[in-house]
Amino acid sequence: MSDDGIVPTLAELVALRGAAQGRRSPKLGRHGVSGHALSPMRGRGMEYAESREYAIGDDARHIDWRLTARSGKPHTKLFQAERERLTLIVADTARPLYFGTRVRFKSVQAARAGAVAAWAAIRDGDRVAALRGSAREPPVPPAGGPRGALRVLDALVRWYTRPPEDDAGLVVALDHAARLLRPGSRLVILADPSSIPSIAESRWPALALHHEVFVLLLTDPLERHPPKGVLPFASGDHRVELDLGNASQRQRWRKQFVAPIETALDTLPSRGVRVYDLSSAAASEAWLPLLGRAQPKVA
């Protein structure tokens, strides 16, 4: 692994703008059209949403004449209100992320994936914001355009250069996110698989009910495919050797590293969450096609 893969740089995150623009994903409003994000609220926009019975004060120009004729009662059309959507990037800063064996650290891949998400948001006309689990550091506030993206990129570089001393975990980060999110927002969560079990199962469908939720699992090839011999680890002056040829040791490894990945991939889609296993050796924009898929049903 080169030194470039150990810490993220602002220059490399800026350069990912082209990767994010390489595939334009459709806006996922009620009717799946492109353009500004469509609010789930009913208002006076250009996109027809539904009809209801006419009430005093309704604009006569929006009477639904066909439904009025069929029902015998006057009905008026309601339209989908257009507004700017918020893309909120939630950055897990758990210590297991600051590790890697192929191409780059998982933390660097997290920063790069977050940058792709930020540039994709700007491409789609969204405002973009970011936060992590911290009791002291405020979120990067929502803003549009390249300036909004650069603020997020600067924060990602700071957060993923070294583990923050005040990391409070992904649960706290999602608590902070709840204060920023509005119905129709896009939520992109950069997470180490080991952080997912800390989230209450009921929280995922609650989030997915009102938002587009994406979870990017940051993984390393070694976690999924460890060697079958002795694997040495060093931390400062300490050295540990794991005999992964031993069946019980290998089973413990699988429980620690593989099981959280597979559980998240198996369970989150049924709760309305789109999830992607993003290896540290993969292209940082490999998950982008996820933005264009139909929303899974919430169980």
Buried (B, 14 or more C-beta within 10 A) or exposed (E): BEEEBBBBBBEBBBEBBEBBEEEBBEBBBBEEBEEBBBBEBEEEBEBBBEBBEBEEEBEEEBBBEEBBEEEEEBBBBBBBBBBBBBBBBBBBBBEBBBBBBBBBBBBBBBBBBBBBBBBBBBBBBBBBBBBBBBEEBEBBEBBBEBEBBBBBBBBBBBBBBEBBEEBBBBEBBBEBBEEBBBEBBBBBBBBBBBBBEEBEEEEBBBBBEBBBBBBBBBBBBBBBEBEEEEBEEEEEEEEEEBEBEEEEBBEEBBEEBBEBBEEBBEBBBEBBBBBBBBBBBBBBBBBBEBBEEEEBEBE
